């Protein structure tokens, strides 16, 4: 049986452990998907050879918006929109595109 002091030491040790948010998806796979599917309407990143002709926001602008969250992107990507084609993404594709968009926040 553990003594109260041992419980306290265990609790302090657990609380002192660094907490890391789990990364969602694979940004590289998300980038590849974005270039193959999303680039028709969006500017998705450096290396895109053709500029889209639509008024869809560039992925970097989406990433730069402080109000944009992982959850918000997930809901947006799973909800039909008037101005966006009804593209059905798998769970992995959704995770990867979100990971790619959010990775643009860390780009110079």
C-alpha positions in Angstrom: 0.0 0.0 0.0 1.3 3.4 -0.9 1.8 6.0 1.7 0.2 9.5 1.2 3.6 11.0 0.6 4.3 8.5 -2.2 0.9 9.4 -3.8 1.9 13.0 -3.6 5.3 12.4 -5.2 3.6 10.3 -8.0 1.1 13.1 -8.6 3.8 15.8 -8.8 5.9 13.6 -11.2 2.9 13.1 -13.5 2.0 16.8 -13.5 5.6 17.7 -14.2 5.7 15.6 -17.4 5.6 17.6 -20.6 2.3 17.4 -22.4 2.6 17.1 -26.2 -0.3 17.6 -28.5 -0.6 14.6 -30.8 0.0 15.7 -34.4 -2.8 14.9 -36.8 -2.0 13.4 -40.1 0.9 13.5 -42.4 1.7 17.0 -43.8 3.6 15.6 -46.8 0.8 13.4 -47.8 -1.6 16.3 -47.3 0.5 18.5 -49.5 0.5 15.8 -52.3 -3.3 15.5 -52.0 -3.7 19.2 -52.0 -1.6 19.6 -55.2 -3.6 16.8 -56.9 -7.1 17.8 -55.8 -7.3 21.2 -54.2 -5.0 23.1 -56.5 -7.7 23.4 -59.1 -9.3 26.1 -57.0 -6.8 27.0 -54.3 -3.2 28.2 -54.3 -1.9 25.4 -52.1 1.8 26.1 -51.9 5.2 26.8 -53.5 5.8 24.9 -56.6 2.3 25.2 -57.9 2.7 25.7 -61.6 -0.7 27.2 -62.4 -2.6 29.8 -60.5 -6.2 28.9 -59.8 -8.9 31.0 -61.5 -11.3 30.9 -58.6 -11.6 33.2 -55.5 -10.9 30.3 -53.1 -8.5 31.4 -50.4 -4.9 30.3 -50.6 -4.0 27.6 -48.0 -1.4 30.0 -46.5 -4.1 32.5 -45.8 -6.3 29.9 -44.2 -3.3 28.8 -42.0 -2.5 32.4 -41.0 -6.0 33.0 -39.7 -5.7 32.6 -35.9 -9.3 31.6 -35.7 -8.7 28.5 -37.8 -8.3 25.3 -35.7 -8.0 21.7 -36.4 -11.6 21.1 -35.3 -12.8 24.0 -37.5 -11.0 22.6 -40.5 -12.4 19.2 -39.9 -15.9 20.4 -39.7 -15.4 22.6 -42.8 -14.0 19.8 -44.8 -16.9 17.5 -43.9 -19.6 20.0 -44.6 -20.9 20.7 -48.2 -20.5 24.3 -49.3 -22.1 26.2 -52.2 -18.8 27.3 -53.7 -16.8 24.2 -53.1 -17.1 20.9 -55.0 -18.6 18.0 -53.0 -15.3 16.1 -52.5 -15.6 13.2 -50.1 -12.4 12.8 -48.2 -11.4 9.7 -46.3 -10.4 10.1 -42.6 -6.7 9.9 -43.6 -7.1 12.4 -46.4 -8.9 14.8 -44.0 -6.2 14.4 -41.4 -3.4 14.8 -43.9 -4.9 18.0 -45.5 -5.4 19.5 -42.0 -1.9 18.6 -41.1 -0.6 20.3 -44.2 -2.6 23.4 -43.8 -1.6 23.8 -40.1 2.1 23.1 -41.1 2.0 26.3 -43.2 1.8 28.3 -39.9 5.4 27.2 -39.2 6.6 28.2 -42.7 8.6 31.4 -43.2 
